[in-house]
């Protein structure tokens, strides 16, 4: 949204008009800052999900459980919108490139089953010209969405926490479906300490919790192998610390 705003407005987006547009003092690059300028609060009223903000909203992206069923609000009928499944979750987006904005309080959707709650996992919310709003739901600040990895190699996106007490969450990316995924833990002299093949082998981003206890404290190499047709097609690794 910020990029589109810069392209459409050009010089009219420059400082002095209240848009938030800035130019880097070091290299002269034009940009919109990614620090939030305000808040966007999501909440339920009965079976209806609302968002409220002191700023008008030009677009947002939410991530929630893929089995959640809903009807889109009529208040979003003038916006472009889409939803799709990604990494076993539902991604919902609405946006406008034609100047449509939300009001201070906007009804987003109505759930079809009042017994099913909606837990928003992540969110990105922006003003019509691309300034960031801090999203919250049920008094919890929602983390941003990461752009999905689309490379042609296996990637360990993160191991957290690191250092850890032995319980870790691993996020990884697969460019294609593999026959099997195997992770191993080695100590600093190359001895195999632990292994598991209980991982999702479908393409895209996945995450998995592991409990490495009773591995002793120390520095280890966490490796991940992707098998295809009986061979290791991709291999990657991260250094982790257990305290």
Phi, psi and omega in degrees: 000319177295319179296314179300320180297319179295318181295316184286321187267331180057232184296336181291347179271000186289166185306148179109344179255007176080011184279338185094357179298141180223159174237129180297133179285340184272324184227002176074012181283133178278139182199164167255133181293152180262008174281137182299140176260352181186193184239154171229115187254125177261140179199163179263142163233100188066237179261008183255133177263128181243158168232138182229137182205151174288345177253146169292149184250133179259347180179158177203164176220127181238150176236128179209183184299132186291342180272358180289128182252137184206167172243132181290142180291147175296337181293344179258010186295335181270358178265151165288142180209157181201149167224152183202159178271137178208123177055046176064024176225165176261131175250123180246131180228141162221149187200166179216129173249013182239019174090000178287138180228154172284167171270184182297328177231124186227130173280127184263312186199166175236128179283144183277334179240109184293346179273353181256122180272158177250120176251104179286122184273319183214161180200149168229128181229136182222153174287169181302335179257014170097008176283145186277141172243140179281119183269140177219151180214124181054047177064022179240128177288127183273134178289156177290163173272142171268141174297134183296137176296136182226027180281184182252015181232152172298136180224133165273110185283323178195152169233116185220148351285159178212105011292159180222174175266010181114341177262119186227157171244126182249124173254132183216164182233134175243130180284340181204167179293133179249161178288325184197149175240136180228132174244146181222154177239125180242147173275182188288350176252015172086011179278136177285123185255326188199151178208157177204146174236022180269073183222154175290134182248017179271155182293154180106192180272140176220165174218152184211136175269137177231143173247106184273000177296145009263042176299135183286165179298144178156186179257133184224162173253120178261113183251153178225127180242137175250119183262137177218124179056038176085000182236158174282110180275322179223147176217139175211168184204161176222149172272132178232156180238128175251124183253000000 
